[in-house]
Amino acid sequence: MAKNLSIGTWNVAWRKPLSSAAMTIRQRLFAADPDVVCLTEADANFLENSGHTTAAVADYGYPFLGNRRKVILWSKAPWEDIDTVGDAE
C-alpha cells in the first residue's frame, strides 16, 4: 500500500530565522509532522539543522539581499538530482 505524502507550506514573509515569529512558524509546521515543507520568501537558514533543505538560487527577479530566497524546500529524506535554476530562459 502506498504511503500518503504530507506537505506543509508557509509564506514566511522575510521573517528573521531567530525571531519569535519564526520559532512559532517552525513549531506549527513540524507539529503536523510533514514529509515535505515549502517555504516562500524565507531566509536560506530558516530551517537549518533540521532535515534536508534546498533553495532556489538567489537571483529570482528581485534585488539580491543576503540569504533571502523566494522558495525553500525541506524534506525528511535527502534530495536527489537537485536543479536550483531550472530552465535558463
C-alpha positions in Angstrom: 0.0 0.0 0.0 1.3 3.5 -0.9 2.1 5.9 1.9 0.4 9.3 1.9 2.7 12.2 1.4 2.2 15.1 3.9 3.2 18.6 2.7 3.4 21.8 4.8 3.7 25.3 3.3 4.1 28.8 4.7 4.9 32.3 3.3 7.5 33.4 5.9 7.3 37.0 4.6 11.0 37.5 5.2 10.9 36.9 8.9 14.3 36.5 10.5 15.2 32.9 11.3 15.9 33.7 15.0 12.7 35.7 15.6 9.9 34.6 17.9 7.6 34.5 14.8 10.0 32.2 13.1 10.1 29.9 16.1 6.2 29.8 16.1 6.1 29.0 12.4 8.6 26.1 12.7 6.7 24.7 15.7 3.3 24.8 13.9 4.8 23.4 10.7 6.6 20.5 12.4 3.8 19.7 14.8 1.9 18.4 11.7 4.9 16.0 11.0 5.1 16.8 7.3 7.3 14.8 4.9 8.0 18.0 2.8 7.8 21.7 3.7 7.8 24.5 1.1 8.6 28.0 2.4 8.3 31.1 0.3 10.0 34.5 1.0 12.4 32.9 3.5 16.0 33.2 4.7 18.1 30.3 3.4 18.9 29.3 7.0 15.2 29.4 8.2 15.1 25.6 8.6 18.8 25.0 9.2 19.9 21.9 11.1 16.5 20.1 10.7 16.4 17.6 7.8 17.4 18.2 4.2 16.9 21.6 2.5 17.4 23.0 -0.9 16.6 26.5 -2.2 16.2 28.4 -5.4 19.3 30.4 -6.4 19.4 34.0 -5.0 18.6 35.7 -8.4 14.8 35.3 -8.6 14.0 38.7 -10.1 14.4 40.8 -7.0 17.5 42.7 -5.8 19.9 40.3 -4.0 19.6 40.7 -0.2 21.8 38.3 1.7 20.3 34.9 2.4 16.8 35.7 1.1 15.3 33.0 -1.2 11.9 33.0 -2.9 11.5 29.3 -2.4 13.0 26.8 0.1 12.1 23.1 0.2 12.7 20.9 3.2 12.4 17.1 3.3 12.8 14.3 5.9 14.7 12.4 3.2 17.7 13.6 1.2 17.0 15.4 -2.1 18.3 13.9 -5.3 19.0 15.4 -8.7 18.7 19.0 -7.4 18.3 21.8 -10.0 18.2 25.2 -8.3 18.0 27.2 -11.6 15.5 25.4 -13.9 15.2 26.4 -17.5 17.8 29.1 -18.3 15.2 31.1 -20.1 
